[in-house]
Amino acid sequence: MLVVGSVALDSVETPFGKVEEVLGGSGTYFSTSASFFTDVNLVAVVGEDFPEEHLSFLRSRNVDLGGLRKVPGQTFRWKGEYGYDLNDAHTLETHLNVFENFRPEIPVGWEKSKFVFLANIDPHLQLEVLDRIVEPEVVACDTMNFWIERERPALVELLKKVDILLINESEVRQLGGEANLVKAARIILDMGPKTLVVKRGEYGALMFSEHALFAAPAYPLEEVFDPTGAGDTFAGGFMGYLAATRNLSPENIRQAIIFGSVMASFTVERFSLERMKVLEYVEIKERFRKFKLLTEFQGLD
Amino acid sequence: MLVVGSVALDSVETPFGKVEEVLGGSGTYFSTSASFFTDVNLVAVVGEDFPEEHLSFLRSRNVDLGGLRKVPGQTFRWKGEYGYDLNDAHTLETHLNVFENFRPEIPVGWEKSKFVFLANIDPHLQLEVLDRIVEPEVVACDTMNFWIERERPALVELLKKVDILLINESEVRQLGGEANLVKAARIILDMGPKTLVVKRGEYGALMFSEHALFAAPAYPLEEVFDPTGAGDTFAGGFMGYLAATRNLSPENIRQAIIFGSVMASFTVERFSLERMKVLEYVEIKERFRKFKLLTEFQGLD
């Protein structure tokens, strides 16, 4: 599995605490989450100030850092806060730093990647990466309001080449230009992706495809410390499971969405990657079973 | 099944249209919805101006109006509007009219009701009704932010005598005095109810009990015209199914929540009770099956 995304140092404040310059970034959350299911090759950039311990952690998760360049300058930094409504992040500061001139480089051999995840970066760069990959089996991507507003033509071009789009609910409405979520989803499916996964934060996820509709709740948790990275962790579990099973049947995609939800439910329990650092696969399976209990009911005769 | 609630004339504006003085009220939506599953006895009040056609409609649904008093004065009127975010109703006008001095009267024989739903009215009146019922099997109630703020002691007294509480997500946090939904739910369960059903609008419902947790999505719809009455329609389907089956097993409660969600998903497709008026039981079963398809996934081996 190849992923291109950001590796960042985050400063986050929530009603439950505060952390400064901790490990973050879409590429980081995605890779760590996916690493519980499959091998991950990460393409990203950090500055010279990036702490070695974070690289060691990613390596300990078997994430191949052959595509992670360390360049002169400072690492991408994000500072945000959340109120009691943990669905809404308020960005206080964004310093792109070395990320501003990031040009992803694909190490030799990685162009044969079968599963590709293009995390939320400039769609021109997402296209550039994708053009380097020879016959991928599954390409998924994320994006955000900023790119939908500013770089729609490149994004539309990208969507023609993408199998699975994972975005937030409000972005579905924005991209589809339609207030009704179901109609907006149909419009987006007509733009290229065969599958659309709508991330709804504490309300879970909805999956749309031509013939199927699947709703997964988020796990109701007593301890939600920090929602940062939940979406990328979800994507990591989802894509990681698909890559591990190499099975794109509707049933397997549903299971992948649950694995994504499981991974996200762990990440939010602690700041940064703290929960991921101590997570064990047996816990993942246990929470998957809890999701089954959470949602199942008897059908009609 | 006995229900006490409001019967009203609503004026509603949504981005999709506008209606004036149409049939509404918690008692109306609940009764109509429950009537697809069981016999309903309605306790409520209307003014002399209340159109006879609405009474005919309720009778056509086999709702017993023996507890509906027509008194001098005007019927309760509510005027509200919704923006594209159909989760938020903006109340423009509330005229209690004859509802202001409503004192529910329980017709002879109805005091033996086994299933009782106390819709969202002053908790003193809810208590008064409940005191008249001899050995009910299941008592459920709704309430709202207004009563939680202004009449907390009466509400707390009521909750000691209630089996099932159905309220909105924000009201769970307010009543429990806790921002985390799961913790707030535990606090409320300690106040009396054995089961708490949290209504989350377009995100579905969550059910909490001492030993179980169940999440049901709302059905993703292409046409949502008017969310007015969705919560009471949900409650009607939920309680109606429980009363029809007289089975309070965890499995049956889950099915009841799905039937509630099914009924709510129909109501919002049209203004007022318009969808309910033409709804057939075969459609209810069909949508129940769609909920099953919407949520099911394979467990782990």
Interface residues (C-beta under 8 A of the other chain):
Chain A: P15 Y84 A179 N180 L181 V182 K183 R200 Y203 G204 L206 L213 F214 A215 A216 P217 P220 L221 E222 E223 V224 E251 R254 Q255 I257 I258 K285 F288 R289 K292 L293 L294 T295 E296 F297 Q298 G299 L300
Chain B: P15 Y84 A179 N180 L181 V182 K183 R200 Y203 G204 L206 L213 F214 A215 A216 P217 P220 L221 E222 E223 V224 E251 R254 Q255 I257 I258 K285 F288 R289 K292 L293 L294 T295 E296 F297 Q298 G299 L300
